[in-house]
Amino acid sequence: MGFLLIGIVLSLMKYLEFGPAVGWPWYVVLSPFGLAAVWWWWADASGYTKRVEMQKMDKRKEDRIDKQRVAMGMLSSKDKARKK
């Protein structure tokens, strides 16, 4: 996502002739878009994207279970304080 934002900002700066990007060649200005494509390819090929998604789902599941345990009174006050 960061590469895309940088690419958009540099493209606008080049197009509007503002700042240091005016003197840069277009391939330098557009290179963050290529880097974003390489990043997405690597993230999908290495399993990074799936790992992060699974960690988020596991965290949500754990939080939901803990919330239900607290509501049922199954956690001690020490465990309640530790979870907050």
Backbone hydrogen bonds, N-H to C=O, Kabsch-Sander energy under -0.5 kcal/mol:
donor,donor_aa,acceptor,acceptor_aa,energy
5,L,1,M,-2.1
6,I,2,G,-2.5
7,G,3,F,-2.6
8,I,4,L,-2.6
9,V,5,L,-2.5
10,L,6,I,-2.8
11,S,7,G,-2.4
12,L,8,I,-2.5
13,M,9,V,-2.5
14,K,10,L,-2.5
15,Y,11,S,-2.8
16,L,12,L,-2.8
17,E,14,K,-0.7
18,F,13,M,-2.7
22,V,19,G,-1.3
23,G,20,P,-0.9
24,W,21,A,-0.7
28,V,25,P,-0.8
29,V,25,P,-1.7
30,L,26,W,-2.6
31,S,27,Y,-0.6
33,F,30,L,-1.3
34,G,30,L,-1.0
35,L,31,S,-2.3
36,A,32,P,-2.1
37,A,33,F,-1.9
38,V,34,G,-2.2
39,W,35,L,-2.5
40,W,36,A,-2.5
41,W,37,A,-2.2
42,W,38,V,-2.7
43,A,39,W,-2.9
44,D,40,W,-2.1
45,A,41,W,-2.6
46,S,42,W,-2.6
47,G,43,A,-0.7
48,Y,43,A,-0.8
49,T,43,A,-1.5
51,R,47,G,-2.4
52,V,48,Y,-2.4
53,E,49,T,-2.1
54,M,50,K,-2.5
55,Q,51,R,-2.2
56,K,52,V,-2.1
57,M,53,E,-2.1
58,D,54,M,-2.6
59,K,55,Q,-2.3
60,R,56,K,-2.4
61,K,57,M,-2.3
62,E,58,D,-2.6
63,D,59,K,-2.6
64,R,60,R,-2.3
65,I,61,K,-2.4
66,D,62,E,-2.6
67,K,63,D,-2.4
68,Q,64,R,-1.9
69,R,65,I,-2.3
70,V,66,D,-2.5
71,A,67,K,-2.2
72,M,68,Q,-1.8
73,G,69,R,-0.7
73,G,70,V,-0.9
74,M,69,R,-2.7
75,L,69,R,-0.6
80,K,76,S,-2.2
81,A,77,S,-2.2
82,R,78,K,-1.8
83,K,79,D,-1.9
84,K,80,K,-1.2
